[in-house]
Amino acid sequence: MQIEKEEFHRLFEAHPQPMLVYDTASLQILDANEAALAEYGYSREEFLERTILDLHPPEDRPGMEEVLEPMRSGSYRGFRKITKAMRNVRKDGSLFEIESAGQPVVFEGHEARVIVVQDVTDRRRARMLQERYEALFEKTRDVVLFIATDGRIVDANRAALRAYGYSLAELTQLRISDLREPGTVGEVRRQTSRAESEGVLFETVHRRRDGTPFPVEVSSIGVEIAGERLLMSIVRETFDRQAAQEELRRSEARFRLLVERNPEGIALCRTGRFAYLNPAFANWLQGESPAQLVGAKVAERFAPEDREELSARLAAKPGDADAREREMTILRSGGNRVGVAVVAHAVELEGEASVLLLARELGGTLHPPAAPAPREELTAPVAEARESLEEARALWKKGPRAGLSPQEAAARIAAALEAAAAAIARLAEKI
């Protein structure tokens, strides 16, 4: 349409939003209103030296050329509103997101388009934050509750509805104390006060709609949303974790019983020093408890003629071939000597290279009454013990990532530890 210059400028300059006129064919900017000068930071003269593409960052320009091509080629001549994500760059280099709407005009003899530009950075950022919040709120497996300062539940996510068995309408009629086991209600006021002032993490017991209690861990902190002070509480059921921890404690107790009551000597050594000894090994070093011997140099507790051989065995690395059983002499604290048959096996435990030292007493003589067991009879239980210990360690570190529940991981760890203890016991029998 043909617009008189004076009338166009009156409407153009009075518009509160940035407006630009550009030549359809060359994309050269022909005019800019006062709102555009303020938004972009350019003078009118600087605007007239630029094309409409120059207002976009270089990396966005190829895509913008495709957007502008229908108007530039004349295949599209009508009003067009562009709501796809576009970025413009101000004179100072700062970026902002825009939407634009344009209409064809004839301006001072040029086939042109006049466009209105709207800064939508804040609106898009707010929408993005809202979408992220909704994704986190509704998709998380943990229960999320928003609680008023008087204890009223004002909002809850889907996980909360599944956990407690209430609808959202029912849940928002309750107070947080209604979800607690009666014996724990007295703690609510103190925990709420701490959550409001500094945030708090605690364990307690909640109840489902049918009255079933279940243990939970609660992380609660004060937040302000739309001018209202609320508590945001993230609630995680701990039943599986507690069951897994209990199973792990039981398996550790069984393993400790098998090792510490074993009549043969078992010691774990690192860098040539004792890291652990069972009571049988410590008893050969009369007068000292296992705790007192931790950190002591292993070789110094053996006869001088055995130290070179023992030190070589203690320096073995995981994967090295196992050395054959060797008769050695332990020096007791009182100066007496005891003959033992020793097997050393290099292992990796808790991320550290270690040596498992297994010994059996020779009954007061330095020579065994029978020929030593064949090598394959000794290496098989050693390999089984190493494999079981490594399996237990891997499950402890990677159980959740391997798709195992805490209970399944604990049961597998317990089985691996018991298998290791059984293999050590078989080895001790053969020694």
N, C-alpha and C positions, 0 to 999 in steps of 0.2 A: 504494500500500500504506500501511497505518496503522502508524506507528512511535511508540513511547512516547518522550516528550521526553527522559527521562534517558538511555535507551539510545542514542537518536540522537546526543545531545550527546557521549556518551563516544566513540562511533566518529568523529563529526564532528571533534572537537577533536584526536583522536589522529592524524588523517590527515596525512602529511608534505606533501602537495600542497595548494595553495589550493583551498578548497571554499566554494561559495556556495549559498544557498537563495533562490529568488525566486518571487514569485507569478506563476502562469502567465498570468493575465488582465491584471494591471496592470504586470507586469514589475518590481514593487517588490522590492528586496532585503530578505529577511526575516532572514537570519543570515549570518555569515561566520566561518570558523574562524581560529585563530591564524596558520596559514601564510598565509592571505589577507591578514590585517592586516600581516604582515611584508612580503609581496610588493608590495602596493599602497601601503602607507604610510598608510592611513586607520585611524582608530579604529573600533570597532564602531558607535558612534553615528553617525559620518559615513557608514559604509556603509549604515545603515538609512535614511538620508535620500536615497539614490540608487536609480535603477532600473538594471537590467542594461545598458540602452543607454548610460547615463551613463559606463560603463567603456570605451566605444569612442570614438575621436576623432570629432568632429562630421561630418567628411566620409565616415566609414564607416557612419554610423547608418542611412541609407536602405537600404543593402544588408543590414544586420543585421536590420532589421525584416522583410525578406522571408524571411530564414533562420528567424526565430523565429515567423513567422505560423502554420505548421502546428501547432506546440505550443500557441500562444496560442488558436487557433480550436477546438482539440480534435480536429482531423482526424488528428493523430498523437499517440499517448499513450505510446509505448514508449521503450525505451532508444535513445539516439541519440549517435553520436560525430561530431563535426564536425572534419574535418581540413583544410578549405579555409583559405587564408591569412586570418587575422583578427588585428587589432591591438587591444590594450588600452592604456590610458593610466594611469600611476601618479599619485599625488597631486602629485608634483613635476613633472609634465608629460612625463616620459620615456615613450617608447613601447616596447612589446615585443610580439613575435608569439606567438600562443597556438594551441593546440588544446584542445578541450573535449569532455567526455563527460557526458551528463546522463540522469537517471532520474526519472520522475514520483513524487511523494510527497504525502502529506497532512501539512501542517506547521501545527500549532496551528489547525486548522480551515480552512486555506487549501489549495486545489488549487495545488500548487507543483511545482517541479523542483529537484533538487539536482544541481549540476554540479561536476566536478573540472576545474581549469584547469592546464594545463602550459605553462610558458614554453619555446618551441621556437626562440627567436631565434638562439641559437648553432648549433643543429642545422641550421636552414634556411640560415644564413649559410655554414656549412661546406659544405653541399650545393651552394649556389650557387657558391661558390668552386671546388669540385671540378668542377662542370659547366663553368665558365668555363675552368679549367685544361685539361680534356679537350678542349674546343672549340679552344682555342689550340694545344694540343699536336698534335692530330690533323688539324686543318683547315689549318694554315699550310703554305705551299708550301716554306718553308725547312726544311732538315734540322735536327732538334733531337736532341742526344745528351746523356745523363746519364752522367758518367764518374766512377768511383771514383778516389780519390787515388793508387792504384797503377796507374792507366791502364786498368782494366777497364771495358768499356762495360756499364752496368747497365740502360739503357733507351733506346729510340729510337722516333721517331714513324714514321708511314706514309711520309712523304716520304723518310726515311732508307732505308727498305727499298727504295723505288723507285730512289733515287739509286745505292745501292751494289749492289743485286741480291741481297742476303741476306735470309733470313727473320729474324724477331725472335730465334728460338732460336739461329740461327747467329751473328747479330751480337753477341749477349750472351755469346758464347764468345770474342770477340776483345778485343784491347786497341786503344787509339786508334792506336798505332804501326803496327798491322796495316793501317790504312786509308791510311797515308801512303806517298808515293813513297819508295823507299829513300834517295834523296839528301837527303830532308828529315827523316829520323827523328832525326838528331842534334840537331834544334832542339826536340824534344818536351819534354824535361825542363825547359829554360829557359822555354818558353812556358807549361807547366803551372804552374811556380812563380809566374810573374807573374799568371796567371789566378787562382790561389788567393789571392794577396795583394792585388791591386788591380784585376783584370780586364784583359783584353788583346784587341786587335783586330789581326789579321795576315792576310797572304795566304800560301797554300802550295798544294801539289798533293796531291790524294787519288787513290786508286785504286778502281775498281769491282771486283766479284768476278771479272770476266773479265780483269782486269789493265789495263784502259783508264785512263790518267791523265786527270784533269780539274782545272783551276784552281779554287780556292775562296777565299772570304773567311770567316774564322772569328772570331766574337765569343764569348769564353769568360770565365766568372766563377764564383767559388766561391759555393755556396749550401748551406744546411742543410735537409734534408728528413727528417722523422721521426727526428731526432737523428743522422742520418748526413751527414757532410760530403762533398759531391759537387761536380763541375764541371758547369755547364750550358753546352754549346757550341751556338751557332746557326751553321750552315754554309750558305753561299750560293754556288752555282756562279757563276763570273764569266766563263765562256767567251764568252757573248753580249755581255757588257759590254766585254770586252777586244777582241773583234772589231769592235764598234761604234766603240770609241775609235780603233782602228787605221784603220778606214775613214774616220773623221772627220779623223784626222791626214793621211791621203792626200788627201782632198778639199781640206783647207785648204792643203796644199802646192801642189796644182794651181791653186787660186784665187790664191795668193800669186804663183806663177810667172806667171800670165796678167796680173796687175796690175803687179807690180814690173818685168817685162820689157817692158811696154807702152811704145812710144816716145812716146806722148802723155801729157800731164800729168794725173794723177788725185789729187785731194786731198779729204779729208773734213774739214769745218769745223763747229765748234760754238761758239755764242755769239761768232761773229766771229773765232775763232782756229783755227789748224791743229790737228786731232786726228790726222791721218795725211797723209803725202805719199808718193807713189811716187818712185823715183829720178829719173825724167824731170822731174817738177815741181821737185824739189830742185835738179837740175842747172841749171835756168834761174836759180836764185838762187845763183850761183857762190860757192864757198868754204864752204858749210855742208851738213852731212849732214841727211837727213830727221829723225833723232832730235833734232838741235839746233833744228830749226824747229818742232817740236811745241810748241804753246802760244803761238807768236808771232802777233801780230795780222795777219790776212790783208791788210787794206786797206793797211797800211803798206808792203807789198811791191809795191804797184801805184802807178802815176803819180798825182799829186794830182788831175788832171782826171778820173780814173776812180773815185776812192774813193767818191764819193756814190752812183754807180750800183751799184758793187760791194757797198757796205754794204746797200743796199736788197735786193739779191739774196740776200745772206747772212742777212737777217732773215726770209726766206720761211719759211712753215710747211708741213708736210706737207699736201697737198691743194690748195695754191695752184697757180694756173696757171703753167706753166713760162715763164720769160722767153726771148725769142729770143736767138740767138747774138749776141754783142757783141765787137767788136774792142777790146782794151785793151792797156796797156803794163805789163810787169813791170820793176821796178827791180832790177838785179843788184847784188850786194854791192860790186862794184868801180865802180859808178856807171854802167855801161852799161845800155842799155835794149833790151828785146826785145818785139816785137809778137806777141800771141797772140789767138786767137779763143776766147772763153769761153762755156760754157753752165753754168748753175747749176740744180740740181734738188733741191728740198726732200724729205727722206726722214725716216722714223723708224727709228732703228737702236739696238738695245740699250735700248729704252725712252726714248731721248732724241731730241729734234728736231735734225736735222742737215742740212747742205747738202753735196751731192756736187758738187764743182767739177771740170769737165772742160775741158781746154785743149789747143789745138794751136798749134804755132809757125807764124808766118806767113812764115818764111824770110827774115827781115831786113827785111821791109817791113810797114808798118802797114795795108796795104790788101790784101785777098785778090785773087788774080788772076781769080777767077770769082765770080759771084753766090753768095750763101750758099744752102745747101740749103733747100728748102721746110720750113716749120715742122713739117708732119706727118711728114717724114722724120727729124726730130730727136726729136720727142716720142715716137714709137713705141718706139725702143730704150730711151729713158729710162724709159718706163712699164714695159717688160718687165724692165729691171734692178730697178726698185723692187718690182715684183710678186714677182720671184724672191727678192730679199733679204728681203721680208716673209714669204714662204713658208718660207724657211730659218729665220728667227727663230721663227716659230710652231711649226715642227716641233721645234726645239731645246727649246722650253718645254713643248710639249703632246704630244710624240710618244707617251710612255707612256699618257697619258690618252686619246689618240685610238685606242687599241687596236693600236698598232704595236709590233713587237718592236724592241729596240735596233738590230739589223742593218738592219731595214727603215727605221727612222727615219734612221740614218746614211746609207743609200743615197739616200733622198729628199733629205736635207740637201745631200749632195754634188752631186746633180743640180741642185738649186736654185742652189747657189753657182756651178756651172759655167755655168748658163744666165745668171746675172747677169753673170759675167765676159764671156761671149760678147756679151751685149747692150751692155756698156760698150765692147767692142772695135769693134762695128759703129758705135756712136755716134762713137767717135774717128775712124773712117774717114770718116764723113760730115762731121764738123767740118773 
